[in-house]
Each structure stands twice: as structure tokens, then as C-alpha cells.
Amino acid sequence: MKPSCAFFIAVVLLILGATARADAQQSVRGAARTLLGGNFTEAEIDSVASVLAQQIATFPIGTSSGGFRFDINPKTFVATPRRDDFGPFFAERASTLGGGFTIAVNAQATTFEAFEGRGLRNGDLRSRTVLGNRLVDIDRFTFNVSTQTTTFVATAAVDDRADISVVVPLVRTSLNGTASALDFTTGARVERIVDARAAGLGDVVLRGKWNFYPGLAAAAEVFLPTGSTERLSGTGHYRFKPMFVASTRLGTFSPHLNLGYTFGGRGTKVTSYGALLPTVEYAEPGTEFNYTIGAEVAPRGPSTLFVDLLGRSMYSVGRFDGGEAMIQVPGLPALPVESFIARSGTLHTRLGAIGGRALVLQKGLISAALLFPLSDGGLKAGLTPVLGFEWAF
């Protein structure tokens, strides 16, 4: 176990050293500020960037605490991994490792496609007004936002009913896009283009699970603010998620249910100014209710197929609805504008996951999955492929 821990830590430190230089070169959040500039105040720009960063940094990753379960030889106390059921990939099951130690590495690529039901790349992100009997775009945006996340997971059995895990994500974030803003003073348009990439550590997760009754477990996750808000890879806040886990096995069919509640920061505050556009005062991670329901089936051979529904209800989060309001323009009377209207509300998101896991080389486990969106609110991701490899010691 000790050599395995040392190897895991060494790999993480090497990768962190390699990515630190990239983080120092560019700020992805700074690129978002540049793109959103023009007719927005600095506070509005930074608050909108915070809303985007919160949803990007908390996108689900495949990090279930160990696909293996171990049998302990009562005479030799040697832990041997079972080869009959490898559990889900995006959820927890009530059973624990039972003994032994595992290390896993997972990789996924996520491209975001829409924001509040409007496409990021097709010109849907814009605000408009009427000037001289003409409908004129005040601001137009296109965004290309993507992340590539490599996650290292180490899980160890405390005893036959309790596990502890550490999850270390390394996140590469890319943002490029264009913006066109109307200058009310000259009547000309100001064009902006950004292209930023950065990589580094995301928010590290510490996890524990206790199988207190057959088929039932209590779990908890602590999210450390180790990611960078400037890279859009971290929230900048501690978060804590207690969780209830239930699972059972009915022959080759194994359903499971996870219920959790995440405690974060203050959430988002939006100040209304009557008929004028409201202003986002600040945006922090709020609280959220999390649930995962699904099942896995173990067909012939050492393999498992799984399907999951991942749901989140994020409270006091920044929402942007299409609507009309008034804006103040120097030298002109207040103008009616069709734009995104900010508010603080609840965001419900749902993702589907389908995939499989298979045993290789007796102690290795290969996982492959596909995440797909089932809701349109907030920042919507496209199809997200996920690959993983786990090794039992």
C-alpha cells in the first residue's frame, strides 16, 4: 500500500509541475471578461464570469469510490478482488472495498453548447434595441468553451465497512470567441476576439463512506478550493456534501440510489432597478440537492453495464432569462432593450450516463461511459465521453 501511495502522489506532483506554467501564461476568466466588455460594467462582467465559472467547475466527473470489492482470507488476511460486479461509474453503492487499496485515473472531454437555451456558437447570444426605426444589435457574442479533465482517485479500506478516498482533478480549460459591441457615441461597432487556454489543478475532493447496514451507507465529500477561479477550474470556496447511499443486488441486476445535499457559499445576489436592467452583485456557489438513480447489470464474463440519471437542483444561482428592460445611455434617453435579464433562482439540471466496465489483467478495470444532457437550463454540455482505468492492490 505504501509504495502505491507514493507512486500516486509522485505522478500528481509531476503533472502539477508541468501544468503550473500554462496557468501562469493566460487567464481564461480574464478572456471571458474581455469578451463580455463593451456595454457592461466591470462588476457585471466579473459576476457573469463567476456564474459561468461555477457551472463549468462543478460539472460531474466519473469518480465513484472503487469498482472493486475485496474478500479477506481469514487465515492469511490477504485481500483478493472479486470479479463478479464492478458497480456504477458516476454513483456510489452501499458496499465498500472490504479491504485492499485501489488507484484509478479517469479522463473526459466536455464541450458546452448552449446557455439558458441559446446556442453559444450560432449568434443567439445578443441584446437588441430599436434605433431610428431599425432593430440593432447592441452586443453579439459567440463562445467556444471546453474542458479536458484527468482525474486521479485513490481509495483505501479503513476496515471491512469503511472507505476513504482522495480525488485529484487536473483540468484544462479552453475559451475562444468573438464579440461585437455597438459604440453609442460613434455609432461604430467594436469587435473583440479572444483565445485562451490554461491547465492546472481543480478542486480536490476528500471522501469517506461507511456501510452501516446491509445495502445502506452514509458518505461525505469535502471539496477543497484548490482549483483556480481564473482558469474556471475551481469555485474558490469550500463545499461539503453529506450523502445517503442505498443499493441492493437481485441476481445480476443491481439498482442504486444516492441522495445528497451540498453546502457552499452565499449563492448569487441580483439587485433590481425597476424597469432598468438588474445587476448581479456577486455570484458564489450556493447550496444544492443532488441525486443519482440507476442500476448496473453483470452479464456473462467479468464485466458490468450501467445506466444512471444524475440530477442537481442548484439554489440561489445566477439565471438569465430573455426579456425586455431599459438601459441608460450617455447623451440619450433610456432605451428599451431585448436582452438577458439576470435573476437569482433555482437551476435544475439532469444528465444521463450509460457505459460499461470490464476486468483486464486480473486486477485492472477499464471503464467507458457517455454523459448526455437531459435538460436545457444553465450552461448545457454536449455529449461527454469518459474513459477510466482502475488497478487493485
C-alpha positions as CSV (number, residue, x, y, z in Angstrom):
1,M,0.0,0.0,0.0
2,K,2.7,2.5,0.9
3,P,4.6,2.2,-2.5
4,S,1.3,2.6,-4.2
5,C,0.5,5.8,-2.3
6,A,4.0,7.2,-3.0
7,F,3.6,6.4,-6.7
8,F,0.2,8.2,-6.8
9,I,1.5,11.3,-5.1
10,A,4.6,11.4,-7.3
11,V,2.5,11.3,-10.5
12,V,0.2,14.0,-9.3
13,L,3.1,16.3,-8.3
14,L,4.8,15.8,-11.7
15,I,1.7,16.7,-13.6
16,L,1.1,19.7,-11.4
17,G,4.6,21.0,-12.1
18,A,4.0,20.6,-15.8
19,T,0.7,22.5,-15.8
20,A,1.7,25.3,-13.5
21,R,3.5,27.1,-16.3
22,A,0.4,27.1,-18.5
23,D,-1.7,28.6,-15.8
24,A,0.7,31.5,-15.3
25,Q,0.5,32.4,-19.0
26,Q,-3.2,33.1,-19.5
27,S,-6.4,33.7,-17.6
28,V,-9.4,32.1,-19.1
29,R,-11.7,34.1,-16.8
30,G,-9.8,37.2,-18.0
31,A,-10.6,36.3,-21.6
32,A,-14.3,36.0,-20.6
33,R,-14.1,39.5,-19.1
34,T,-12.6,40.8,-22.3
35,L,-15.3,39.1,-24.4
36,L,-18.1,40.5,-22.2
37,G,-16.7,44.0,-22.1
38,G,-18.2,46.9,-24.1
39,N,-21.5,48.0,-22.7
40,F,-21.2,46.1,-19.3
41,T,-19.8,47.5,-16.1
42,E,-16.7,45.8,-14.6
43,A,-18.8,44.4,-11.7
44,E,-21.4,43.0,-14.2
45,I,-18.7,41.4,-16.3
46,D,-17.0,39.8,-13.3
47,S,-20.3,38.5,-11.9
48,V,-21.4,36.9,-15.2
49,A,-17.9,35.3,-15.4
50,S,-18.4,33.9,-11.9
51,V,-21.8,32.3,-12.9
52,L,-20.1,30.6,-15.9
53,A,-17.1,29.5,-13.8
54,Q,-19.4,28.0,-11.1
55,Q,-21.2,25.8,-13.6
56,I,-18.0,24.8,-15.5
57,A,-16.1,23.9,-12.4
58,T,-18.8,21.8,-10.8
59,F,-19.6,19.7,-13.9
60,P,-19.8,16.0,-12.8
61,I,-16.8,13.7,-13.3
62,G,-16.6,9.9,-13.1
63,T,-15.2,9.3,-9.6
64,S,-17.1,6.5,-7.8
65,S,-15.0,5.2,-4.9
66,G,-13.7,2.0,-6.2
67,G,-15.2,-0.5,-8.7
68,F,-13.6,-3.4,-6.9
69,R,-14.7,-5.3,-3.7
70,F,-12.3,-7.5,-1.8
71,D,-12.6,-10.8,0.0
72,I,-10.3,-11.1,3.0
73,N,-8.7,-14.5,3.6
74,P,-9.4,-15.2,7.4
75,K,-6.1,-17.2,7.7
76,T,-3.7,-15.1,5.7
77,F,-5.6,-11.7,5.8
78,V,-4.7,-11.3,2.1
79,A,-7.3,-9.2,0.2
80,T,-8.4,-10.6,-3.1
81,P,-10.6,-8.6,-5.5
82,R,-13.9,-10.1,-6.6
83,R,-14.7,-10.5,-10.3
84,D,-18.4,-10.6,-10.4
85,D,-19.8,-7.0,-10.1
86,F,-17.9,-3.7,-10.6
87,G,-20.5,-1.2,-9.6
88,P,-21.5,2.2,-11.2
89,F,-19.1,4.9,-12.5
90,F,-21.0,8.1,-11.6
91,A,-22.6,6.9,-8.4
92,E,-21.9,5.2,-5.1
93,R,-23.1,1.8,-4.0
94,A,-23.5,0.9,-0.3
95,S,-20.9,-1.8,-0.2
96,T,-17.3,-0.8,0.5
97,L,-14.0,-2.2,-0.7
98,G,-13.9,-4.6,2.3
99,G,-10.1,-4.4,2.2
100,G,-7.2,-3.5,-0.1
101,F,-6.4,-0.4,-2.0
102,T,-7.2,0.9,-5.5
103,I,-5.8,3.7,-7.7
104,A,-7.8,5.0,-10.7
105,V,-7.3,7.5,-13.5
106,N,-10.2,8.8,-15.5
107,A,-10.3,11.2,-18.5
108,Q,-13.2,13.1,-20.0
109,A,-13.7,15.8,-22.6
110,T,-16.6,18.3,-22.3
111,T,-17.8,20.9,-24.8
112,F,-20.5,23.3,-23.7
113,E,-23.1,24.0,-26.4
114,A,-25.8,26.4,-25.0
115,F,-26.5,28.9,-22.2
116,E,-30.1,29.2,-20.9
117,G,-31.4,27.5,-24.1
118,R,-29.5,29.7,-26.5
119,G,-26.6,28.3,-28.7
120,L,-23.1,29.5,-27.8
121,R,-21.8,29.5,-31.3
122,N,-24.8,30.4,-33.6
123,G,-25.3,34.1,-32.7
124,D,-28.2,33.5,-30.3
125,L,-26.3,35.4,-27.5
126,R,-27.2,39.0,-28.2
127,S,-29.0,42.1,-27.0
128,R,-31.0,44.4,-29.3
129,T,-32.8,47.7,-29.3
130,V,-34.6,50.0,-31.8
131,L,-32.7,52.9,-33.2
132,G,-34.1,55.1,-35.9
133,N,-36.9,52.6,-36.7
134,R,-34.2,49.8,-37.1
135,L,-33.7,46.8,-34.9
136,V,-30.0,47.0,-34.0
137,D,-27.8,44.5,-32.1
138,I,-26.2,46.2,-29.1
139,D,-24.0,43.2,-28.2
140,R,-23.4,39.9,-30.1
141,F,-21.3,37.0,-28.7
142,T,-20.1,33.6,-29.7
143,F,-18.4,31.3,-27.3
144,N,-16.4,28.0,-27.6
145,V,-15.9,26.6,-24.1
146,S,-14.5,23.2,-23.4
147,T,-12.7,21.3,-20.7
148,Q,-10.5,18.2,-20.6
149,T,-10.3,16.7,-17.2
150,T,-8.0,13.9,-16.0
151,T,-8.8,12.7,-12.5
152,F,-6.7,10.6,-10.2
153,V,-8.6,8.7,-7.5
154,A,-7.0,6.7,-4.6
155,T,-9.3,4.6,-2.4
156,A,-8.4,2.6,0.7
157,A,-10.3,0.4,3.0
158,V,-10.2,1.6,6.7
159,D,-11.9,-1.7,7.7
160,D,-14.4,-4.0,6.2
161,R,-17.2,-1.4,6.4
162,A,-15.5,2.0,5.7
163,D,-13.5,3.5,2.8
164,I,-11.7,6.8,2.4
165,S,-10.8,8.4,-1.0
166,V,-9.0,11.4,-2.4
167,V,-9.9,12.7,-5.8
168,V,-7.4,14.9,-7.6
169,P,-8.7,16.5,-10.9
170,L,-6.4,18.1,-13.4
171,V,-8.3,20.4,-15.7
172,R,-7.5,22.0,-19.0
173,T,-10.0,24.8,-19.9
174,S,-10.3,26.4,-23.4
175,L,-12.3,29.5,-24.2
176,N,-12.3,31.3,-27.5
177,G,-14.9,33.5,-29.1
178,T,-15.9,36.8,-30.7
179,A,-17.9,39.8,-29.5
180,S,-19.3,42.8,-31.3
181,A,-20.5,45.8,-29.3
182,L,-22.2,49.0,-30.5
183,D,-20.5,52.2,-29.5
184,F,-23.4,54.6,-28.9
185,T,-21.0,57.6,-29.1
186,T,-19.7,57.0,-32.7
187,G,-22.3,54.5,-34.0
188,A,-19.5,52.2,-34.9
189,R,-19.1,48.6,-33.8
190,V,-16.2,47.4,-31.6
191,E,-15.0,43.9,-32.4
192,R,-13.2,41.7,-29.9
193,I,-11.6,38.2,-30.3
194,V,-10.2,36.1,-27.5
195,D,-8.5,32.7,-27.4
196,A,-7.3,31.4,-24.0
197,R,-6.2,28.1,-22.7
198,A,-4.9,27.1,-19.2
199,A,-4.4,23.9,-17.3
200,G,-3.8,23.0,-13.7
201,L,-5.3,21.6,-10.5
202,G,-9.1,21.5,-10.0
203,D,-10.9,21.3,-6.7
204,V,-9.6,18.3,-4.7
205,V,-12.2,16.1,-3.1
206,L,-11.8,14.2,0.2
207,R,-14.4,11.4,0.5
208,G,-15.5,8.9,3.2
209,K,-18.1,6.1,3.2
210,W,-19.5,3.9,6.0
211,N,-21.6,0.9,5.2
212,F,-23.6,1.0,8.5
213,Y,-26.2,-1.6,7.4
214,P,-26.5,-4.2,4.6
215,G,-27.5,-2.2,1.5
216,L,-27.2,1.2,3.2
217,A,-24.3,3.6,3.6
218,A,-23.6,7.1,4.8
219,A,-21.0,9.1,2.8
220,A,-19.5,12.6,2.8
221,E,-17.4,14.7,0.4
222,V,-15.3,17.8,1.2
223,F,-14.4,19.9,-1.8
224,L,-11.3,21.9,-1.2
225,P,-10.8,25.3,-3.1
226,T,-7.6,24.1,-4.7
227,G,-8.8,24.9,-8.3
228,S,-8.2,28.3,-9.9
229,T,-11.2,30.6,-10.5
230,E,-9.1,32.4,-13.1
231,R,-8.8,29.0,-15.0
232,L,-12.6,28.3,-14.4
233,S,-11.4,25.1,-12.8
234,G,-12.4,25.8,-9.2
235,T,-15.2,27.6,-7.3
236,G,-12.9,29.4,-4.8
237,H,-14.9,28.0,-1.9
238,Y,-15.0,25.1,0.5
239,R,-18.1,22.8,-0.1
240,F,-19.4,19.9,1.9
241,K,-21.8,17.2,0.7
242,P,-23.2,14.6,3.1
243,M,-24.9,11.7,1.2
244,F,-27.2,8.8,1.7
245,V,-26.5,5.6,-0.4
246,A,-28.8,2.7,-0.9
247,S,-28.1,-0.3,-3.2
248,T,-29.0,-4.0,-3.5
249,R,-28.3,-6.9,-5.7
250,L,-31.1,-9.0,-7.3
251,G,-29.2,-11.8,-9.2
252,T,-27.3,-10.0,-12.0
253,F,-29.3,-6.7,-11.6
254,S,-28.2,-4.1,-9.0
255,P,-30.1,-0.9,-8.5
256,H,-28.8,2.0,-6.5
257,L,-29.9,5.4,-5.2
258,N,-27.8,8.4,-4.0
259,L,-29.2,11.4,-2.2
260,G,-27.0,14.3,-1.2
261,Y,-27.1,18.0,-0.2
262,T,-24.1,20.3,-0.9
263,F,-23.4,23.3,1.3
264,G,-21.4,26.1,-0.5
265,G,-21.3,29.8,-0.3
266,R,-23.8,32.7,-0.3
267,G,-25.2,31.9,-3.7
268,T,-26.0,34.8,-6.2
269,K,-27.4,38.2,-5.4
270,V,-29.2,40.2,-8.1
271,T,-30.3,43.8,-7.5
272,S,-33.3,45.0,-9.4
273,Y,-33.7,48.7,-10.5
274,G,-37.3,48.7,-11.6
275,A,-37.6,49.0,-15.4
276,L,-33.8,49.1,-15.8
277,L,-31.6,46.0,-16.3
278,P,-30.9,44.3,-12.9
279,T,-27.3,43.9,-11.8
280,V,-25.5,40.8,-10.4
281,E,-23.9,41.9,-7.2
282,Y,-21.9,38.7,-6.5
283,A,-22.0,35.0,-7.5
284,E,-20.8,32.2,-5.3
285,P,-21.7,28.5,-5.1
286,G,-24.9,28.1,-3.2
287,T,-26.5,25.0,-1.8
288,E,-27.8,22.2,-4.0
289,F,-29.7,19.0,-3.8
290,N,-28.1,16.1,-5.6
291,Y,-29.5,12.7,-6.6
292,T,-28.4,9.8,-8.7
293,I,-30.6,6.8,-9.5
294,G,-29.6,3.9,-11.7
295,A,-28.6,0.3,-12.0
296,E,-25.9,-2.0,-13.2
297,V,-26.2,-5.4,-14.7
298,A,-23.5,-8.1,-14.7
299,P,-23.8,-10.2,-17.9
300,R,-21.6,-13.2,-18.7
301,G,-17.9,-12.8,-18.0
302,P,-16.1,-10.3,-15.7
303,S,-18.0,-7.1,-16.8
304,T,-20.7,-4.7,-15.8
305,L,-23.0,-2.5,-17.7
306,F,-24.6,0.6,-16.1
307,V,-27.1,3.4,-16.6
308,D,-27.6,6.4,-14.4
309,L,-29.7,9.6,-14.1
310,L,-27.7,12.4,-12.4
311,G,-29.8,15.3,-11.1
312,R,-28.9,18.6,-9.5
313,S,-31.1,21.4,-8.1
314,M,-28.8,24.4,-7.5
315,Y,-30.4,27.1,-5.3
316,S,-29.7,30.8,-5.4
317,V,-27.8,30.5,-8.7
318,G,-27.5,33.2,-11.4
319,R,-30.1,32.7,-14.1
320,F,-30.5,34.8,-17.3
321,D,-34.0,34.9,-18.9
322,G,-34.8,36.5,-22.2
323,G,-36.9,39.7,-21.7
324,E,-37.1,43.4,-22.1
325,A,-35.7,46.2,-19.9
326,M,-34.4,49.7,-20.1
327,I,-30.8,50.8,-20.3
328,Q,-29.2,54.1,-19.6
329,V,-27.1,55.5,-22.5
330,P,-25.0,58.7,-22.0
331,G,-26.5,61.6,-24.1
332,L,-29.6,59.6,-24.9
333,P,-32.9,58.9,-23.2
334,A,-33.3,55.4,-21.6
335,L,-33.6,52.8,-24.3
336,P,-35.8,49.7,-24.3
337,V,-33.6,46.6,-24.9
338,E,-34.2,43.0,-25.6
339,S,-31.6,41.1,-23.6
340,F,-30.8,38.5,-20.9
341,I,-32.4,39.6,-17.6
342,A,-30.5,38.4,-14.6
343,R,-32.2,36.9,-11.6
344,S,-31.3,34.7,-8.7
345,G,-33.2,31.4,-8.8
346,T,-33.1,27.6,-8.8
347,L,-31.4,25.7,-11.7
348,H,-32.5,22.1,-12.3
349,T,-30.1,20.0,-14.4
350,R,-30.2,16.4,-15.4
351,L,-27.6,14.2,-17.1
352,G,-27.9,10.7,-18.4
353,A,-25.0,8.2,-18.2
354,I,-24.5,4.9,-19.9
355,G,-21.5,2.7,-20.1
356,G,-19.7,-0.4,-19.0
357,R,-16.7,-1.8,-17.0
358,A,-14.6,-4.8,-17.8
359,L,-11.8,-6.7,-15.9
360,V,-8.4,-6.8,-17.5
361,L,-5.1,-8.5,-16.3
362,Q,-6.9,-9.9,-13.2
363,K,-6.5,-6.7,-11.2
364,G,-7.3,-4.0,-13.7
365,L,-10.7,-2.4,-14.6
366,I,-11.4,-0.5,-17.8
367,S,-14.4,1.8,-17.8
368,A,-16.1,3.6,-20.7
369,A,-19.1,5.9,-20.5
370,L,-21.1,8.6,-22.3
371,L,-22.7,11.5,-20.5
372,F,-25.6,13.2,-22.3
373,P,-27.8,16.2,-21.4
374,L,-31.5,15.8,-20.4
375,S,-32.2,19.5,-19.6
376,D,-31.6,22.9,-21.2
377,G,-31.2,25.3,-18.3
378,G,-27.9,27.0,-17.4
379,L,-24.7,26.0,-19.2
380,K,-25.6,22.9,-21.2
381,A,-22.9,20.4,-22.2
382,G,-22.9,18.3,-25.3
383,L,-22.1,14.6,-25.4
384,T,-19.2,13.9,-23.0
385,P,-17.1,10.7,-23.4
386,V,-15.4,9.3,-20.3
387,L,-12.7,6.7,-20.0
388,G,-11.2,5.2,-16.9
389,F,-8.7,2.7,-15.6
390,E,-8.5,1.3,-12.1
391,W,-5.9,-1.0,-10.5
392,A,-6.4,-3.1,-7.3
393,F,-3.5,-3.7,-4.8
